[in-house]
Amino acid sequence: MTDPAAYIAAVLQLYADLPDTPIHAGTPDQWLARRFFDDLIPLNIVEAALLLGSLRRFVRPPGLPPLPPIRSLAYFRPVIDELHAHPLPDGYLDYLRLKLQRASQSFPAK
């Protein structure tokens, strides 16, 4: 994606679509999405990191108290860095989408 505005909008939409994030992204989130664009982080890496980060929150031992909602795109920065250094195998993004869809069915709606 070569258009910064489209890239930023896509990142923020992916973020807002997650079950445990705010409906609207804030100014710091917009700035960070622009930073991802400037750092040439592919959109599929960002999406995979958002899905993986959310899934890691869902897959917790039973009986633990619930985690507080995610309030910043910065929460996912370590996962983005991890996947940027070690990309996922082909097809894994589809698996993550399906897995989060199934896991989020028990999550309260926004």
N, C-alpha and C positions, 0 to 999 in steps of 0.2 A: 504494500500500500504506500503510495507516494504522496498522498494528500494528508497533511498533518491534521486538519480538522476532521476528516473522515476517520482517521486512525484513532484520534482522541475520543471521538463520539462512540466508536465501536468498543474501545476499552471501557469507557464509562458505562455503556449499556450492558456489557458482559458483567461488570461489577454489580450494577444495580439489579440485574436479573437473578443474582444468587439469593438463596433463601435466608441468609443470615447477615445481609448487608442493608444499609439504608436504601430507600427508594431513589433518592437523589444523591449524586456525588457532590462533594463540596469543592471549594476552590483549591485546597491542597491536593485533592484527588485529580483535579484537572491538570494541575502543574505536574504531578507525578506521571500522568499519562503522557503528557508532552515530553517529559524526560525519557520515557520508554521509547517514544518515537525518535527522539534525538540520538538515543543510544543504539538505534537500529535493532531493537528487539522485535522479532516477528510477532504478528498478532496471534498466530497459533500457539506460540510459547506463552504469551500472556494468558490466553484462554485456558490452556492446559494448567498453568500455575493457579489460576483462580479456582478451577474445578478441583484440582488436587488439594489445594489448601482447605477448601470447604469440606471435601470428603474426609480429610484427616481429622477435622473437628467432629464429624458425625461418627467416625469409627473409634469409639472410646469404650472402655470397659463399662458394663452396666453398673448402675448404682452411683456413679460419679455425679456431682452436681452439674447442671447445665452451664456451658460457657456463656459469657456475655456476648451480645451481638458484636459483629465486626463493625467498626466505625470509620475505618480508613483503608484506602487502597494500599497504603504502606504496609499493612499487615501481610500482604502477599509478596512483598519485595524479596524476602529470602527465598521463597519458592521460585520466583521468576529467575533469580540469580542461579539457583540450583539447576533449573531446567535449561537455562541459556548455556550453562557450562556442559550439561549432560542431557541433551534432548531425548525425548521419549521415542520409542520405536513407532514406526508407521502404524496407523490404525488405533493407537492407544487413546488418542483424543476422543474418538467415537465411544470407546469403552468408558472413559471418564464421564462423558455426557450422560450416557445411559445409567451409570452407577449413581451419579448425583441425582438424576431424575427419580430413581427408585428410592434413594435415601431421603430425599426431601419430601416425599409424600407424607411422612409422619411429622414434618416440621410445620409449625403454625404459619398460616398465610400472612403476608405482609399487610 
